Amino acid sequence: MTLHDVDDAARAIRDMQVRGAPLIGATAAYGMALAAHEDASDEGMETAYGRLAAARPTAVNLRWALDRMQAALRNRRPAERAPPAYAEAASIAEEDVAINHAMGEAGLPLIQAAAARRKGEPVQILTHCNAGWLATVDWGTATAPIYLAFERGVPIHVWVDETRPRTRAPRSPPGSCRTTGSPIRSSPTMWAAI
């Protein structure tokens, strides 16, 4: 997907082409950068902020990223806003990658320890919610340890039971895990309680 302007960014967030709190925040940040490229006036920035904020009013990372972008641009002259806007958006995206990779490194020893106890049998892992790389800028949140375990040869089998909203299980965590080549199986959300 290519975003050409702030309206494209807002549409991607509103129509759920972009899902997951971290990715929504990064998309909003780049939406503000695109807006600064088009109309960096105070009014233009306020309008862009409002459009993006309205795209998903309950998204915490969306508001956080917009506030951070606004703070980074507020005391700059409009003619000087676009380059730092892109730099700040890139910083938000890079921080997400680093945070998620760190989560993977922190969780990997737990999966490795479980694998050692299973003596070659795959570790059975249940994921719930859109926590894969499709929800973040890269690694994923809760799935980052799974990706690292698979990369490092730990035998795993991933069970995915996310189906909300819009019955997205076939497109979200399973899709995230499929790209790693790890074995997965989808199940209805309600099965997690059984």
Summary of the structure (lengths in Angstrom):
residues: 194
radius of gyration: 19.0
end to end distance: 37.9
largest distance: 62.5
contacts: 663
relative contact order: 0.12
helix: 60%
strand: 7%
